[in-house]
Amino acid sequence: MLNTWFVMPTRLPLVVRRCHVCGGERFTASGKFRVNAHHKVLDAWMLLLCTRCDDTVKLTVLERVSVRYVGAQLLDGLYENSPALIGALLLDPAVHNRNRIALDWEGAWDLEQSGARPQDLVRALRDEQALEVAVHFGAVIPVRVVNLIAQGFGLSRGEVKRLVTGGNLVSAVRLGGRIASDFTFTLKP
């Protein structure tokens, strides 16, 4: 029996960065950019708000880039404060590296299931059938595999770990860590 799960984002992730005002560690996108022009070069920043004190910090998007090398679509998105551009830049690894940030996806994703609900698990185990699940990601969302499977089947993390150690839950990926790309796993009776 093959089932499909989708890990889909429900909102933008929080940015993990230390606030210099209150010491908080989470920021949310304000939905705005700041663009500064120096003759023929541009600087652009995405503005973030601290979740504790609402202090504003800037994430560098462009730094001293010649106007002729900035695409018209990017420039329009910066000037229009495009929500799609904010989402794309928050997920861009180059922006993460340049600004030394990480993303916090806790509570920002949801598991959509096409089959393989808790009742399917009980039925498959009762009928001694293998249950195969393909997991697809709608964005690069790092999740703990054990937590994902536990949520999908309505089990505790301990029960899922027992299935893994007992050899009843197998996959080509490591089931003990985090993953952010498509994978499959099989639950054997």
N, C-alpha and C positions, 0 to 999 in steps of 0.2 A: 504494500500500500504506500504510494508516494503522495506526500503533502508538501505544500509550499507555505513558507512564512516570509513576511516582508518586515524589515526593520526600517521604519519611516520616521523622519524628523517631524516633530510637532511644533517646534519653535527654534529660533537660533540658539546655539549653545552660549553659555556664559564664558567670558574670557578670564583665565586665571592669571592674575597679576597683582602685586602688592600695591595697595593704595598708600600714597605718601602722607595723606591727611589723617585717616582713621585707622589704618592698619588692616583694613578689610582685604579680602583676596579675590573677590569676584566682581566683574564688570559686565554690563550689558550694553549692547550697541544702542546708541542714542538715535540712530536713523539719519545722521547728518555727517557730511564731509566738510572739511575746510581745505580750500585750495588757495595757494599763494603763488603769485607770479613775480619773478624777478627778471625783467626784460624778456628773454626768450627761453627761460627755464622755469619749470614748475616744481612746487612741492605740494603734496596732497596728503591729508591725514583723515582717518576715520575717527570720529569722536565716540568715546565710551563713557558711561556713567557708572560710578561705584554703586554697588547695590546697598551699601550701608549708609553712605553720607552724600550721595549724588555728586561727588566731585568729578570733574571732567578730566580725562586723559586722552592723549592722541596716539593712535597707531599709525606709523608711517606707511603710506601706500606708495607714494612717489617721492624721490629725493633728488633734487637738482637734475631733472630730466628735461631735455630739450623738447620744446612744444612739438616739433616736427616728428618726434618719435612716439608721441602719445596718440593713440587712435582716436578718431572722432567719437566712436561709440563709448569708449572709456571716459573721455572728457565730458561728454553729455551726461553720462551716468553720475559723474562726480558733481557736476553743477546742479543736477536735478535731484540729488540725494536719493538715487535709485535703490529701493529695497532689494531688488534682485542683485545689484552690484554689491551691496553690503553683505548679503548672504554668500556670494561667490568669493569675496575677498576674505571673509572670516574663515572659509574652508581652504584657502590657498596656503599651501605649505611655505611658499616664499615669504608671505606676510608673517607667518609664525616665526620663521627663522630670523627675519630681519628685526622683529620686535621682541624676540625671546618670550613668547607666550605659549600657553597651552589652552585647550578648550575643555570645558566641563559640560558633558552631555547628560548629566543626571537630571532626569525628569523632562528631557527635551526630545525623547523618542517614544514611539509606541510600536507594539508588535501586532501586525495585522496577519491573521491566519486564514489560509485557504485549506480547510481540513485540519487534521491533527489537533483536535481539542482534547481536553481531559477525558471525555467519554470515549474518544477514539483510542486513547492509550489503554484504558481499561478493557475495551473490546479486543484490541490487538493482543494484549497479554492473555486474556481469557481464551481466545481462539488460537493462541500460540502462533501468531503471524508476526513477521518482521515489519516494523514501521519505519519507512525512510522519509526524512524531512529535508527539503532543500531550503536554505535560508538565504535570502537576497537582501542587500542593503541599498536603501535609497540615497544614502550619502555616506561619507567616511565617518561612521559612528563607532568608536571603539567600545565594545560591550564585553562583559565577562560571559563566556560561553555557558558556564554552569547557571548563572543567573537567568540568561535568556531561555534556556531549556526549562528551568524551574518555572518561570513565568508562563511559558507556552503550554506546559502540561498541568499547571496548578499544583506542582510539587514543592517541597522544601529543597533548599540547596543541599542539605545533608542527604536526602533521598536520591538526588541526582548524582551526587558524589559516590554513593553506594552502588548505583547502577554502573558508573564508570569503572570503579575498582573491581566490580564483579564481572566485568566484560560484557554486560548487557547493552551498554551504550558505547558505540564505536564511531570513529570518524578519522578522516585522513589528517585533520588538523588537531592540534593539541587542545584538549577539552578543559585544561586547567587554567588557561590564561585568557587574555583579551584577544578579540579579533574584530576587524573592520571590513572584511571582504567576504564575498559569497562563499558558502561552504555547505556540505551535506553531512548528516549524521544518520546512523541507523540504530534503532532500538530493537534488540533481539529479545525474544521471550526467555 
